[in-house]
Amino acid sequence: MSDSKRVLIVMSSHDELGRSGKKTGTWFEEVATPYYMLREAGHEVVLGSLDGGHAPIDLLSMQSPFTTPNTDRFAEDPVAMFALANTNKLSNMNVADFDGLFVPGGYGLLWDLASDSNTIAMIEQFFAEKKPIAMVCHGPAVLRDAKKADGSPLVDGINITGFKNDEDIELDLLRHLLFSLEDDLQARGAKYSSSDANWEPHVVVDGKMITGQNPASAPGVAKGLAEALV
């Protein structure tokens, strides 16, 4: 298909939430929904992770009430599950081969992708080349240390959203985290916004940057990325 594009979904390889004893990883809905929405829009979807191989899924996101029709479909899809168990190692990939980037959330990436030099360089390259970048929930945390060509923070002056402090507090998890996405992005000049109520969908589009606040925002972010790829 001539208008088919290649999208890289970047996942965490980290499965522990600090010293809390809780297991984490990537939030299942935020992988499953973009995976199917982008494929059904005619695009090729490739899964990558920091270490390659199996990418951990947050156990909580595999249980009711957090599952969705797309997570159920993914769990029963042998091709999708094989891709999840055999993700590409990011440092072995040529990111120039991809037209769009999707970073799902989950807490794992706060410990690995957010401070990984390869991941940050990849974000900076996509941004410089004006390729669409989509992120949801804690995904925008990987923007924290990214910079523009002039050395200023990449998020400076950009309208953005992501998982808000009140949602972390409601889960009693903010105290376990390495940093607050909301606070750190605002400290770097991002124009952060969020929905009035926790857990309500909230999607922000600023040029080729598409961000969503929480799991409920994943369909809107995936739709925004599909449109940006046209």
VEXPARO-128558 format. One line per field, with one value per residue: chain; x, y, z of N, C-alpha, C in turn; residue number from 1; residue in one letter. Coordinates in Angstrom, 1 decimal. Layout:
<sites>
tise = c(A,...);
n_xx = c(X,...);
n_yy = c(Y,...);
n_zz = c(Z,...);
ca_xx = c(X,...);
ca_yy = c(Y,...);
ca_zz = c(Z,...);
c_xx = c(X,...);
c_yy = c(Y,...);
c_zz = c(Z,...);
roba = c(NUM,...);
balum = c(A,...);
</sites>
This chain:
<sites>
tise = c(A,A,A,A,A,A,A,A,A,A,A,A,A,A,A,A,A,A,A,A,A,A,A,A,A,A,A,A,A,A,A,A,A,A,A,A,A,A,A,A,A,A,A,A,A,A,A,A,A,A,A,A,A,A,A,A,A,A,A,A,A,A,A,A,A,A,A,A,A,A,A,A,A,A,A,A,A,A,A,A,A,A,A,A,A,A,A,A,A,A,A,A,A,A,A,A,A,A,A,A,A,A,A,A,A,A,A,A,A,A,A,A,A,A,A,A,A,A,A,A,A,A,A,A,A,A,A,A,A,A,A,A,A,A,A,A,A,A,A,A,A,A,A,A,A,A,A,A,A,A,A,A,A,A,A,A,A,A,A,A,A,A,A,A,A,A,A,A,A,A,A,A,A,A,A,A,A,A,A,A,A,A,A,A,A,A,A,A,A,A,A,A,A,A,A,A,A,A,A,A,A,A,A,A,A,A,A,A,A,A,A,A,A,A,A,A,A,A,A,A,A,A,A,A,A,A,A,A,A,A);
n_xx = c(0.9,0.7,0.4,1.1,2.8,5.6,5.6,7.1,6.8,7.8,9.0,9.3,11.9,11.9,10.8,10.2,8.8,10.4,11.5,9.2,8.2,6.3,5.3,5.9,5.9,5.0,1.8,-0.9,-3.2,-2.3,-0.5,-1.8,-4.1,-3.1,-1.6,-3.4,-5.1,-3.4,-2.4,-4.8,-5.3,-3.6,-0.9,2.5,3.5,6.0,7.5,9.7,12.2,14.1,16.0,15.5,13.9,11.6,9.2,8.1,4.8,2.7,1.3,-1.1,-2.5,-3.4,-5.6,-9.1,-10.6,-9.2,-8.7,-9.4,-11.4,-9.4,-7.1,-7.8,-8.1,-5.5,-4.1,-5.0,-4.0,-1.7,0.3,0.7,1.4,3.8,5.3,5.5,7.0,9.3,10.7,12.4,15.7,16.4,18.9,19.9,18.5,17.6,16.5,15.8,14.4,11.8,8.6,6.9,6.5,5.6,5.1,4.1,2.6,3.0,4.8,7.4,9.2,10.1,12.3,14.1,13.9,13.5,16.0,17.8,20.3,20.3,17.5,16.7,18.2,16.9,14.3,15.0,15.9,13.6,12.0,13.5,13.4,10.8,8.9,6.0,5.4,4.1,2.7,1.7,0.1,2.5,4.4,5.3,7.3,9.7,10.5,11.8,14.6,15.3,16.5,16.4,17.8,19.3,20.0,18.3,15.6,13.6,10.8,10.2,7.9,6.1,2.8,1.5,0.6,0.2,0.4,-1.0,0.0,-2.1,-3.3,-1.3,-1.1,-3.6,-3.4,-1.6,1.2,3.0,5.0,6.8,8.1,10.7,10.7,8.4,6.4,4.7,5.7,8.4,8.3,7.0,8.9,10.8,9.7,7.5,4.1,2.0,-1.1,-4.1,-7.0,-9.9,-11.0,-9.7,-8.5,-10.1,-10.3,-7.8,-6.3,-3.6,-2.6,0.2,1.5,3.5,3.6,2.0,0.1,-1.2,-3.1,-3.7,-4.6,-7.2,-6.9,-5.5,-6.8,-7.5,-4.9,-3.7,-5.3,-4.8,-2.1,-2.3,-3.6,-1.7,0.2,-0.6);
n_yy = c(-1.2,2.1,4.4,3.4,3.6,3.3,2.5,2.9,1.4,2.1,0.5,0.0,-1.8,-2.3,-3.7,-3.2,-1.3,1.0,0.6,-0.6,-3.1,-3.6,-4.8,-3.6,-2.1,-1.8,-0.2,-2.1,-1.6,0.7,-0.2,-2.1,-0.9,1.3,-0.4,-2.0,0.0,1.5,-0.4,-1.1,1.2,0.8,0.8,-0.3,-1.8,-1.9,-3.4,-2.2,-2.3,-1.3,-3.2,-5.2,-8.4,-9.9,-7.7,-6.3,-6.3,-4.2,-5.8,-5.1,-3.9,-5.9,-7.0,-7.0,-3.9,-2.9,-3.9,-4.0,-4.3,-4.4,-5.2,-7.7,-8.9,-8.7,-10.3,-12.8,-13.0,-14.6,-13.6,-10.9,-11.4,-12.8,-10.8,-9.1,-10.7,-10.8,-8.3,-5.7,-4.7,-1.5,-0.1,-1.4,-0.7,1.1,4.1,5.9,4.6,4.7,6.2,7.3,7.6,6.0,6.1,4.2,4.4,3.6,2.7,1.7,3.0,5.3,4.5,3.5,4.2,7.0,8.1,7.2,7.4,6.7,6.5,9.2,10.5,9.5,10.6,13.3,13.3,12.5,14.7,16.9,16.2,16.6,14.5,12.7,12.4,10.5,10.1,8.7,8.8,8.0,8.1,10.7,11.3,10.7,12.8,14.5,15.0,15.6,17.6,20.6,21.5,23.8,23.5,24.0,23.0,20.4,20.4,23.0,25.6,24.1,22.7,20.3,17.1,14.6,11.9,13.0,14.5,14.3,11.9,10.0,10.3,9.5,6.8,6.2,6.2,8.2,8.8,6.8,7.2,8.1,10.7,13.4,13.5,15.6,17.9,18.0,18.4,20.8,22.4,22.6,24.2,23.4,23.7,22.6,20.7,19.4,17.2,18.2,16.3,13.3,10.6,11.1,11.2,13.0,14.7,16.3,18.1,19.4,20.7,18.3,16.8,14.7,14.1,12.2,12.1,9.8,6.3,6.2,8.0,6.8,5.8,8.2,9.4,7.5,7.7,10.4,10.1,8.4,10.1,12.1,10.9,10.7);
n_zz = c(0.0,-0.9,0.7,3.2,6.3,8.5,11.9,15.0,18.1,21.2,24.0,27.6,29.4,32.0,35.1,37.8,40.4,41.7,45.1,46.1,45.9,44.1,40.9,37.6,34.4,31.0,30.3,29.5,27.8,26.5,24.7,23.2,22.1,20.3,18.7,17.2,16.1,14.5,12.8,11.5,10.2,8.1,8.5,9.1,12.1,14.5,17.3,19.8,22.4,25.3,26.1,24.3,23.3,25.6,26.6,29.5,30.8,32.8,35.5,36.8,34.8,33.3,34.4,35.3,36.5,34.3,31.9,28.3,25.3,23.3,24.7,25.4,22.9,22.0,23.8,22.9,20.5,18.5,16.9,17.7,20.4,20.1,19.0,21.2,22.9,21.7,21.2,19.3,19.9,20.9,20.4,18.3,16.1,13.1,13.3,11.4,9.5,10.2,10.2,12.1,15.7,18.7,22.1,24.6,28.0,31.5,34.4,34.2,32.3,33.5,34.9,33.0,30.0,30.1,30.9,29.1,26.7,24.0,23.5,24.0,22.1,19.8,20.0,19.8,17.1,15.6,16.3,15.2,12.5,12.0,12.2,13.2,16.7,19.2,22.4,25.5,28.8,31.1,29.2,28.0,29.8,28.7,27.4,29.0,29.3,26.7,24.0,22.0,18.8,19.4,22.0,24.0,26.2,24.8,25.2,25.8,25.6,24.3,23.9,26.0,27.5,30.1,32.4,35.4,38.6,40.5,39.7,40.1,42.9,43.7,43.2,45.2,44.5,43.9,45.7,45.3,43.0,40.7,39.6,39.1,36.4,35.6,37.1,36.3,33.5,33.3,34.6,32.7,30.9,29.5,28.3,30.2,30.4,31.8,32.3,34.1,35.8,37.3,35.3,33.1,29.5,27.8,25.3,23.7,20.9,19.4,16.7,15.4,17.6,19.7,22.6,25.3,28.3,30.0,30.5,29.3,27.3,25.3,22.8,21.5,21.2,19.5,17.3,16.6,15.9,13.7,11.9,11.6,10.2,7.7);
ca_xx = c(0.0,1.6,0.4,1.5,4.0,6.2,5.6,7.9,6.3,8.9,8.6,10.3,12.3,12.0,9.5,10.1,8.4,11.3,11.6,7.9,7.8,5.3,5.8,5.4,6.3,4.2,0.4,-1.3,-4.1,-1.5,0.2,-2.8,-5.0,-2.4,-1.1,-4.5,-5.6,-2.4,-2.4,-6.1,-5.2,-2.8,0.5,3.3,3.8,7.1,7.7,11.1,12.4,15.5,16.9,15.1,13.3,10.3,8.9,7.2,3.5,2.2,0.3,-2.4,-3.2,-3.9,-6.7,-10.3,-11.3,-8.3,-8.6,-10.3,-11.5,-8.1,-6.1,-8.3,-7.8,-4.0,-3.7,-5.4,-3.4,-0.4,1.3,1.0,2.1,5.1,6.0,5.8,8.0,10.6,10.8,13.7,16.6,16.4,20.2,20.2,17.6,17.9,15.3,15.5,13.5,10.4,7.9,6.3,6.9,4.6,5.6,3.1,3.0,3.4,5.8,8.7,10.0,10.7,13.6,15.0,13.8,13.6,17.4,18.6,20.8,19.8,16.1,16.6,18.7,15.9,13.3,15.5,16.0,12.2,11.6,14.2,12.9,9.3,8.2,5.1,5.8,2.9,3.1,0.5,0.3,3.9,5.3,6.0,8.5,11.0,10.9,12.4,16.0,15.5,16.8,16.3,19.1,20.0,20.4,17.2,14.7,12.7,9.4,10.0,7.0,5.2,1.6,1.7,0.0,0.8,-0.2,-0.8,0.3,-3.3,-3.6,-0.3,-1.4,-4.8,-2.9,-0.6,2.4,3.8,6.1,7.7,8.6,12.0,10.4,7.1,6.3,4.0,6.6,9.7,8.1,6.7,10.1,11.6,9.0,6.3,2.8,1.3,-2.5,-4.8,-8.4,-10.3,-11.2,-8.8,-8.9,-10.9,-9.5,-7.3,-5.3,-3.1,-1.8,1.0,2.3,3.7,3.7,0.6,0.3,-2.4,-2.9,-3.9,-5.0,-8.4,-6.5,-4.8,-7.4,-7.3,-3.6,-3.4,-6.0,-4.0,-0.8,-2.7,-3.9,-0.5,1.1,-1.2);
ca_yy = c(0.0,3.3,5.3,2.8,4.1,2.4,3.1,2.2,1.5,2.0,0.0,-0.2,-3.2,-2.3,-4.2,-3.0,0.1,1.4,-0.4,-0.8,-4.5,-3.8,-5.0,-2.6,-2.3,-0.9,-0.4,-3.0,-0.9,1.7,-0.9,-2.9,0.0,1.8,-1.5,-2.3,1.2,1.9,-1.5,-1.1,2.3,0.4,1.1,-1.4,-1.5,-2.6,-3.2,-2.1,-2.0,-0.9,-4.4,-6.2,-9.5,-9.8,-6.4,-6.5,-5.6,-4.0,-6.8,-4.5,-3.5,-7.2,-7.4,-6.1,-3.3,-2.1,-4.5,-3.5,-5.3,-4.5,-6.0,-9.1,-9.3,-8.8,-11.5,-14.0,-12.9,-15.1,-12.7,-9.8,-11.8,-13.1,-9.5,-8.6,-11.5,-10.7,-6.9,-5.4,-3.9,-0.1,0.4,-2.2,-0.3,2.4,4.9,6.6,3.7,4.8,7.5,7.8,7.0,5.9,5.7,4.0,4.7,2.6,3.3,1.2,3.8,6.3,4.0,3.2,5.0,8.5,8.6,6.4,8.3,6.3,6.9,10.6,10.9,9.1,11.6,14.5,13.1,12.6,16.1,17.7,15.9,16.9,13.3,12.7,11.7,10.3,9.5,8.7,8.5,8.4,8.2,11.9,11.5,10.5,14.1,15.4,15.4,15.8,19.0,21.1,21.7,25.0,23.1,24.3,21.8,20.2,20.7,24.5,26.3,23.1,22.3,18.9,16.5,13.3,11.5,14.1,14.2,13.8,10.5,9.2,10.4,8.6,5.4,6.1,5.8,9.3,8.8,5.7,7.5,8.8,12.1,13.7,14.0,17.0,18.9,18.1,19.0,22.2,23.1,22.8,25.2,22.8,24.2,21.4,20.8,18.1,17.2,18.6,15.1,12.2,9.4,11.5,11.4,14.4,14.6,17.6,18.1,20.6,20.3,16.8,16.2,14.3,13.5,11.9,12.1,8.6,5.1,6.5,8.9,6.1,5.8,9.5,9.6,6.6,8.3,11.5,9.7,7.9,11.3,12.9,10.1,10.9);
ca_zz = c(0.0,-1.1,1.8,4.4,6.9,9.5,13.2,16.1,19.4,22.1,25.3,28.7,29.7,33.5,35.6,39.2,40.8,42.8,46.1,46.6,45.8,43.1,39.5,36.6,33.0,30.1,30.5,28.4,26.9,25.7,23.6,22.4,21.2,19.1,17.8,16.3,15.4,13.5,11.8,10.8,9.3,7.0,8.8,9.7,13.5,15.0,18.7,20.2,23.8,25.6,26.1,23.3,23.8,26.3,27.2,30.6,30.9,34.1,35.9,37.1,33.5,32.6,35.2,35.4,35.4,33.4,30.5,27.3,24.1,22.6,25.5,25.3,21.6,21.9,24.6,22.2,19.1,18.6,16.2,18.6,21.6,19.7,18.8,22.5,23.6,20.9,20.7,18.8,20.8,20.3,19.9,17.1,15.1,12.4,13.5,10.1,8.7,10.7,9.9,13.3,17.0,19.7,23.4,25.6,29.3,32.4,35.2,33.9,31.5,34.4,35.3,31.9,28.7,30.4,31.0,28.1,25.7,22.7,23.4,23.9,20.7,18.8,20.2,19.2,15.7,15.1,16.4,14.2,11.1,12.0,12.1,14.3,18.0,20.0,23.8,26.4,30.2,31.5,28.0,27.8,30.7,28.0,26.8,30.1,29.0,25.3,23.7,20.6,18.2,20.0,23.3,24.9,26.4,23.6,25.5,26.1,24.8,23.6,24.6,26.3,28.7,30.5,33.7,36.3,39.9,41.2,39.4,40.8,44.3,43.9,43.2,46.2,43.9,43.6,46.6,44.9,41.6,40.6,39.4,38.7,34.9,35.5,37.6,35.5,32.2,33.5,35.0,31.5,30.0,28.8,28.6,30.6,30.8,32.1,32.4,35.4,36.6,37.1,34.5,31.9,28.3,27.5,24.2,23.2,19.7,19.1,15.5,15.2,19.0,20.2,23.9,26.0,29.8,30.8,29.6,28.6,26.2,24.3,21.5,20.9,20.7,18.4,16.1,16.2,15.2,12.3,11.1,11.4,9.3,6.3);
c_xx = c(0.9,1.6,0.7,2.8,4.4,6.2,6.3,7.2,7.4,8.5,9.7,10.7,12.4,10.7,9.4,9.8,9.2,11.5,10.3,7.5,6.7,6.0,5.2,5.9,5.5,2.7,-0.2,-2.2,-3.4,-0.6,-0.8,-3.6,-4.3,-1.9,-2.2,-5.0,-4.7,-2.4,-3.7,-6.1,-4.2,-1.3,1.2,3.7,4.9,7.3,9.2,11.1,13.8,16.4,16.6,14.4,12.0,10.2,7.8,5.9,3.1,1.1,-1.1,-3.2,-3.7,-5.1,-7.9,-10.1,-10.5,-8.1,-9.6,-10.5,-10.2,-7.1,-6.5,-7.9,-6.3,-3.5,-4.0,-4.8,-2.0,0.7,1.7,1.8,3.5,5.9,6.4,6.9,9.3,10.8,12.3,14.4,16.8,17.8,20.6,19.4,18.0,16.6,14.9,14.6,12.1,9.9,7.2,6.7,5.8,5.2,4.5,3.6,3.2,4.6,7.2,9.7,10.7,12.1,14.6,15.0,14.1,15.0,18.3,19.0,20.4,18.3,16.0,17.1,17.6,14.7,13.7,15.5,14.6,11.7,12.2,13.8,11.4,8.5,7.2,5.6,4.5,3.3,1.8,0.9,1.7,4.8,6.0,7.1,9.8,11.4,11.7,13.8,16.3,15.7,16.6,17.7,20.0,20.4,19.3,16.3,13.7,11.3,9.2,9.1,6.0,4.0,1.7,0.9,0.7,0.1,0.1,-0.6,-0.9,-3.6,-2.6,-0.6,-2.6,-4.4,-1.9,0.8,3.4,5.1,7.2,8.5,9.9,11.7,8.9,7.1,5.8,5.0,7.8,9.5,7.8,8.0,11.0,10.8,7.9,5.0,1.9,-0.2,-3.0,-6.3,-8.8,-10.5,-10.1,-9.4,-9.7,-9.9,-9.1,-6.2,-4.9,-2.3,-1.1,1.9,2.3,3.8,2.3,0.8,-1.1,-2.1,-2.8,-4.3,-6.2,-8.1,-5.8,-5.5,-7.3,-5.9,-3.2,-4.1,-5.3,-2.7,-1.2,-2.9,-2.6,0.4,0.6,-0.5);
c_yy = c(1.2,4.2,4.7,3.3,3.1,3.2,2.3,2.5,1.2,1.7,-0.1,-1.6,-3.3,-2.8,-4.1,-1.5,0.5,0.2,-0.8,-2.2,-4.7,-4.0,-4.0,-3.0,-1.3,-1.3,-1.0,-2.3,0.1,1.1,-1.5,-2.0,0.6,0.8,-1.8,-1.1,1.6,0.8,-1.4,0.2,2.1,0.6,-0.2,-0.9,-2.4,-2.3,-3.2,-1.9,-1.7,-2.1,-5.4,-7.4,-9.2,-8.4,-6.6,-5.6,-5.4,-5.0,-6.3,-4.2,-4.7,-7.7,-6.4,-5.2,-2.6,-2.7,-3.9,-4.5,-5.4,-5.3,-7.4,-9.7,-9.6,-10.1,-12.8,-14.0,-13.4,-14.3,-11.5,-10.2,-12.3,-11.8,-9.0,-9.4,-11.4,-9.3,-6.7,-4.5,-2.5,0.3,-0.4,-1.7,1.0,3.2,5.7,5.9,3.9,6.2,8.1,7.0,7.1,5.4,5.5,4.2,3.4,3.1,2.9,2.2,5.0,5.8,3.7,4.2,6.5,9.0,7.9,7.3,8.0,6.7,8.4,11.1,10.6,10.1,12.9,14.4,13.2,14.0,17.0,17.5,16.1,15.7,13.2,11.8,11.7,9.6,9.6,8.3,8.9,8.4,9.5,12.2,11.3,11.8,15.0,15.9,15.6,17.3,19.3,21.3,22.8,24.7,23.4,23.1,21.7,20.6,22.2,25.1,25.4,22.7,20.8,18.4,15.2,13.0,12.5,13.6,13.7,12.4,9.6,9.2,9.5,7.2,5.1,5.7,7.0,9.3,7.7,6.1,8.3,10.3,12.2,14.2,15.4,18.1,19.1,18.7,20.4,23.0,23.3,23.6,24.7,23.5,23.1,21.7,19.5,18.3,17.6,17.4,14.1,11.2,9.8,11.6,12.8,14.2,16.0,17.4,19.4,20.3,18.8,16.1,15.9,13.6,13.3,11.7,10.8,7.5,5.4,7.4,8.1,6.0,7.1,9.8,8.8,7.2,9.6,11.2,9.2,9.0,12.0,12.2,10.2,12.0);
c_zz = c(0.0,0.0,3.2,5.0,8.0,10.9,14.2,17.4,20.4,23.5,26.3,28.8,31.3,34.1,37.1,39.5,42.0,43.8,46.8,46.7,44.8,41.7,38.6,35.2,32.1,30.4,29.3,27.3,26.0,24.7,22.7,21.5,20.1,18.2,16.8,15.5,14.3,12.4,10.9,9.9,8.1,7.2,9.3,11.1,14.0,16.5,19.1,21.7,24.1,25.5,25.0,24.0,24.5,26.9,28.3,30.5,32.4,34.5,36.2,35.8,32.8,33.4,35.1,36.6,34.4,32.0,29.6,26.2,23.4,23.4,25.4,23.9,21.4,22.6,23.8,20.8,19.1,17.9,17.1,19.9,21.3,19.6,20.2,23.2,22.8,20.3,20.2,19.8,20.2,19.7,18.7,15.9,14.4,12.4,12.3,9.3,9.1,10.4,11.1,14.5,18.0,21.0,24.4,27.0,30.2,33.2,34.9,33.3,32.4,34.8,34.2,30.7,29.0,30.5,30.0,27.0,24.3,22.4,23.2,22.6,19.6,18.8,19.5,17.7,15.1,15.2,15.4,12.8,11.0,11.7,13.4,15.5,18.8,21.3,24.6,27.8,30.7,30.4,27.8,28.8,29.9,27.3,27.8,29.8,27.5,25.0,22.2,20.1,18.8,21.5,24.4,25.1,25.3,23.9,25.8,25.1,24.1,24.5,24.8,27.5,29.0,31.9,34.8,37.8,40.7,41.0,40.1,42.3,44.6,44.0,44.4,45.7,43.7,44.4,46.2,43.6,41.7,40.4,39.0,37.2,34.9,35.9,36.7,34.2,32.3,33.8,33.8,30.4,29.2,29.2,28.9,30.9,31.1,32.3,33.9,36.4,36.3,36.1,33.3,30.7,28.1,26.5,23.8,22.0,19.5,17.9,15.4,16.5,19.5,21.5,24.5,27.5,30.5,29.9,28.8,27.3,25.1,22.9,20.8,20.4,19.5,17.1,15.6,15.4,13.8,11.4,10.7,10.4,7.8,5.6);
roba = c(1,2,3,4,5,6,7,8,9,10,11,12,13,14,15,16,17,18,19,20,21,22,23,24,25,26,27,28,29,30,31,32,33,34,35,36,37,38,39,40,41,42,43,44,45,46,47,48,49,50,51,52,53,54,55,56,57,58,59,60,61,62,63,64,65,66,67,68,69,70,71,72,73,74,75,76,77,78,79,80,81,82,83,84,85,86,87,88,89,90,91,92,93,94,95,96,97,98,99,100,101,102,103,104,105,106,107,108,109,110,111,112,113,114,115,116,117,118,119,120,121,122,123,124,125,126,127,128,129,130,131,132,133,134,135,136,137,138,139,140,141,142,143,144,145,146,147,148,149,150,151,152,153,154,155,156,157,158,159,160,161,162,163,164,165,166,167,168,169,170,171,172,173,174,175,176,177,178,179,180,181,182,183,184,185,186,187,188,189,190,191,192,193,194,195,196,197,198,199,200,201,202,203,204,205,206,207,208,209,210,211,212,213,214,215,216,217,218,219,220,221,222,223,224,225,226,227,228,229,230);
balum = c(M,S,D,S,K,R,V,L,I,V,M,S,S,H,D,E,L,G,R,S,G,K,K,T,G,T,W,F,E,E,V,A,T,P,Y,Y,M,L,R,E,A,G,H,E,V,V,L,G,S,L,D,G,G,H,A,P,I,D,L,L,S,M,Q,S,P,F,T,T,P,N,T,D,R,F,A,E,D,P,V,A,M,F,A,L,A,N,T,N,K,L,S,N,M,N,V,A,D,F,D,G,L,F,V,P,G,G,Y,G,L,L,W,D,L,A,S,D,S,N,T,I,A,M,I,E,Q,F,F,A,E,K,K,P,I,A,M,V,C,H,G,P,A,V,L,R,D,A,K,K,A,D,G,S,P,L,V,D,G,I,N,I,T,G,F,K,N,D,E,D,I,E,L,D,L,L,R,H,L,L,F,S,L,E,D,D,L,Q,A,R,G,A,K,Y,S,S,S,D,A,N,W,E,P,H,V,V,V,D,G,K,M,I,T,G,Q,N,P,A,S,A,P,G,V,A,K,G,L,A,E,A,L,V);
</sites>
